[in-house]
């Protein structure tokens, strides 16, 4: 398995585990931080699974994160 595949699966696992946390018991500050972590992990997972040059965030193709 390629390193990027392993990293992508790790970020997906972070999202799964974060979803298991009972958010009702958390303070607003902690809930917001957890939401940020999940957002970052989802973004990284999406980027690592994308085909080269498919990112629409940059004008010049091939020069993406």
N, C-alpha and C positions, 0 to 999 in steps of 0.2 A: 504494500500500500504506500502511495506517495505521501510525503510529509504534508502537502496541502490538504489531502483527503483526511488525514488524521486530525489536523487542526480544525477543519470544517466540522468533523464529527464532535470534536471537543466543544466547540462553540454551541453546537446543537444540544449537547448534553447539558451545558450551562443553562440554556433556555428551558429545557425540560425540568431540571431540578428547581429552578426559580419559580416555575409554574406550580410546583408542588407545595411551596411555602404558603401557609395560610396568611393571606394579606390582611385579614380583619384584625389580627393581633398586633400589627405593626403601627408604629407612629407614622405620621404623614411624611416626616423627613426620611425615615427608613424606606417607606413605600416608594418614594420618589427616587431614591438611590437604587433600589432594586429594579425599578422600571428603566433607569438609565443603563444599568448593567445588561439587562435583557436586550435593550435596543442596540447597544454596541455589539453584543454577541450575535444577534440576528444579522446585523449589517456585515460583520466579518464573515459569517457563514455564507451569506449571499454572494459576497465578493469572491470568496475562495471557490465557490461552485460555478461561477460565471465563466463563459468562454472568453478568451482573449479578444479585446476590442469591442465587447458588447456593452461596456459602460457608457451611459448617456450623460454622465455628469461632466465630462470633459469634451471640449470641442474637437481636439485632435485624437483620433483613434490610436490605440496602441500605447498611449501614454497615460495609463490609468493606474489607480492604486491596486 
